[in-house]
Each structure stands twice: as C-alpha cells, then as structure tokens.
Amino acid sequence: MFNKRTRIKELLKGDKIGEEVTAMGWVRTFRNNQFIAINDGSCNANLQAVVELGTQNEETLKRITTSASVKVTGELIASLGKGQQVELKVKTLEILGDSDPEKYPLQPKKHSLEFLREHAHLRFRTNTFGSVFRVRHALAFATHKFFNDKGFLYLHTPIITSSDAEGAGEMFRVTTLDLENLPRTQDGKINFAEDFFGKSTNLTVSGQLEGELGATAFSDIYTFGPTFRAENSNTTRHLAEFWMIEPEMAFYDIEDNMDLAEEFIKYLISYVFEHNHEDLQFLESRLKEEEKSLPQDKRSEFGLIEKLQFVLENPFERITYTEAIDILMASPMYKKKKFKFEVKWGIDLQSEHERYLVEKHFRKPVIVTGYPKEIKAFYMRQNDDGKTVAAMDILAPGIGEIVGGSQREERLEVLLNRMQEMNIPAREMDFYLDTRRFGTVPHAGFGLGFERMVLFVTGMTNIRDVIAFARTPDNCEF
C-alpha cells in the first residue's frame, strides 16, 4: 500500500521510537546534503529526516528543494541534535514531486501578509496559515459538536433566494439571462419572468428566515453556510463571501438568546484551547513579534492566550443601547471630539464606538440590547416602549460586533404593521407569515460571523487572512 504513512504530528510524540515508519510531506529546508526538514501540515513542527552520507543517489539529493514532496522510510530514533526530540534515520527516499527553487515564490524567509495574499494558493504551507486554518477547522467542528450535543437540527437553507432577509438590498444577482440582450417588459424593465426561476433571484445574505421556518417545527435548528453581501467595502473586517452560523430557537426570549450566544462563544474558545494549544502559542508569539513595530498604545493589552482565557473566565457585560450611548457621551473620546462618527441616541453604533465600549470602558466582551427600531430589521420584536426592539449584539475586543441577534416578532398584527412601515410586501412573505398564523410561539436567534470569530481566536488583524480565498471588491482570484 502506497499511503502507509504516519502523520508527522504523531511521529513527534516519540512513542514510535525504534520502529520503522514512513513519513510523507513537503521539504521546508535541506542542510548539508544530510538533514531534511519535512512538514505535512498536521502541525507546524517539522520532522528531521537524516540521510546518511553516501547512501543516496546524488541526482536524487539535488531534487530535494524547498517545497518538493518526498516519501521517506526508516527507523525513528531519539535525536542527538538540538531542536527536536526524534528524527528519522532514512532507509529509503523517494521524490514524489519536484519544486523548481528558482520559481517557487515562498522561499524559506519571512514574507509579508500582503505578499502571501497574492499567493493564497500556496500560503497554507507557511506556519502562520497552517495554524490559522487548523484553528478554523477546529472552530467549525466545535460548532457542529456544540449544537449537536444540545439536540439542535442542522438545517441547510438556500444559497439562491428571492427574499432579502436584511432589507438592505446589497445582494448579488443570480441570472441566466443574456446580458447582451436582456428581455424587457412593456414599460422597459427587465423581464425576469423569462429568467431561470421565473423571477428575480439573488445569493442569500442570511439563512435566518428559512431557519425560523425550521424552528417552528423542530424547536431548535442551526444553519452554517456561506452568505454574500454586495457591499462595496474595502476594510479589514468585511468580505463579499463569508460564512455565518445562525441558530433559531422556538420557546426562547431575548435573555435565553443571550445566554446561548455567550455559552456558544465560550465553548468554541474552550475547544480550541484543548485541541489547538500549540497553534495558539505560535499565533501569540507571531502577534507579539508583529506588534513590536507599533507604538505602545497601539499594542494589545493582553497576549492572545491571556485574552481568550479572560473571556472564558468572566461573564459578558450586559447593557442597553441607551446605557451605551450615555457611556460614549460621557467618555473622554467624545468630549475631546476624537470619535470620527457622531454619537447620539438613534445612531447605528460604529466600529469605533463598539471597540471603545469593549476595549476601553468595560475591557471585556459586551452584549448591547434594546436598539432603536428604526435601525433594525422588520422581524425584531418590538418592546413595550414603542421605540426599541429586543435586539442584541455581542461586541468583542479587537473586532467590534461578532454576533447579532434578536427575539423575533411572533405577533402577526404587529409584524404586519412593521412590514408596512418598512415597505416590505406582505404577499411575497406569505410563507414567513404562516408561521405566525399557525401556532406562533416566542422565538429567537442570532448570527455569528464565522470569519470574525476566527479573527478573534487567532489574533489575526485582517479578515482576508482567515478565509482560504477572500472575495472582496475588485478581487475574485483563485
């Protein structure tokens, strides 16, 4: 069998010393025509394979270059050299794939993150992105484990939809129409009746509305899939294609919703602590090194692991939107006119406001509730004051908003009135309104931006570095 190999992560544990083993991977370095550092992506650490002088063909040795793939078999022995506990004494060596050292773009030296984004198809082979994507995998797996263990049903909601859950209109059109010869109606508008679905359709911005339909039958569901926003935003926090985790729960109110979201975030962090501690240690060291060039006031107050530990051990602060505005208006930042965006009751909190609350004032994650209804979506339950809705956002240090959710409006007449106020045609939302007509219940849900969670846990500062192939304005490479 060709693939009778042991992953390098397992070999480095040292419990196979004295055994003949086979390892496969990519060459990181080759020193003195004798020492091969091999990595297979199972961890950041390399396996040192030692070639005894005179045992291998000279032509074969010349092919051992950075990123060439190799298969080595031999005895695993305790290492006498520094830097590794074990090494492999090579018996047989096979080059599986050559790599031209003159053309391979990732030489064994430090590369900027900007440079690596231009070579995103190869950046997985670096230590930084090895750690980031192992952590991303762990967070995805932990998401499914958390909800499965709680009895939630995983619901696959549509990627193509004719509804705009957020009412924002920033959606990608899906069409099979000939753009060079669009069919028109008598009044000159595009005739979508001739399109594939017989109507105007888009890529989804959220699986929430369909998720609510599932929750009113299964009680507790979650979705975890790609979502899309055609927002022309070139920032370190926005993507045009990203992944969302969206649980919806029947028989939940806003308090239940907040409790679940906080428990979920803490569970994800705990899981990564248990299964990816070495990756976290590497990412923490990387962050410290990167911040050395920054002025003291721009550096992280906590180390990465210390920050995550702090989040685990402390309850999230819970305040109302009104209290948040009062805090911002009483802040030195506001009094010295240091905020770029206006602060007053009724505004949608900007990232600078959110980060002030979590990083300067409370110095821990904050849950803000009771937002003005004018700045929130039609489906959020209206509070008795007639001005606010039962919405909640979780704000995280270094990120700002990481979770957005609400108790949903279960009262049919109130929901209809709100839709009318916001010019949302009830006829097109009949499927959604049926859940209020036939056995309505108090229910709630939230959305967690998966890439923002990965940013928070890895300490990376640009969202394009925590997704394999970023989709942003003017960029759709790979």
Protein Blocks (a to p, Z undefined) as FASTA:
>chain_A
ZZlccdfklmmnopmgoiacddddddfbdchhlaccddehlambdcdddddehiacfklm
mmmcghiacdddddddddfbghiabdcddfbdcdfbdcdfklmmbdcbdddfklmmmmmm
lmmmpmklmmmmmmmmmmmmmmmmmmmmnopacddddfbdcbdfkonopacdddfbdfkl
ccddfkopacfklmmnopacdddfbfklmmmmmmmmnopacddddddddddcddfkbcfb
dcddddddehiafklmmmmmmmmmmmmmmmmmmmmmmmmmmmmmmmmmmmmmpcfklpcf
bdfklmmmmmmmpccddddfklmmmmmmmpmklmnopafbdcdehiacdfklmmmmmmmm
nopacddehiafklpcfklccdfkomaccddddddehklpabdcddddfbfklmmmmmmm
nopafklmmmmmmmmmnopacdddddddfklmmmmmnopabfklmcfbacdehiagZZ
